[in-house]
Amino acid sequence: MACRTTISTAVVFLAAFLLAATAFRQATAGISCGQVLSPLEPCLNYILGRGALPPQCCGGVRSLNAAAKTTPDRQTACGCLKTLAAQIPNFKPGLAAGLPGKCGVSIPYPISTTTDCTK
């Protein structure tokens, strides 16, 4: 029962964050938090330590990596991931940090609540 509550809470946070991100999309035509987080939704159970890494998650990671081509896009993606990581109860930093490597993607920053997204 606690597992369902945690997952439900995380899904609510993710949905709220996606809605807020869409509302506050940057004035530039760059990537939005909605575009960052939506393809990563299949990763949620994995980064909570509640399941195996699904193929759809890696597809989302690769899709996001392809979409975030410019430095501003990568900084936006980093900020979105950092904010989401701070909001998810029972977030497993080690699982999230290892996600790109497990999916065969190299990103220039770790997925963490302490990442400096300006670099």
ZIFEN-V56327 format. One line per field, one symbol per residue. psi: psi as a letter, one per 20 degrees, with the letter a starting at -180 (. if undefined). burial: # if it has 24 or more other C-alpha atoms within 12 Angstrom, else .. Layout:
psi->???
burial->???
This chain:
psi->ghghgggggggggggggggghghkqqhrjaqrhghghgiihiighgiikjrroqhhghggghgghhhmhrghghhggggggggghhioqkpnhggghiggghjkppqjqqoqijpoii.
burial->......#..##.##..##..#.........##################....#...######.##.##....##############.######.######.##...#.#####...#..
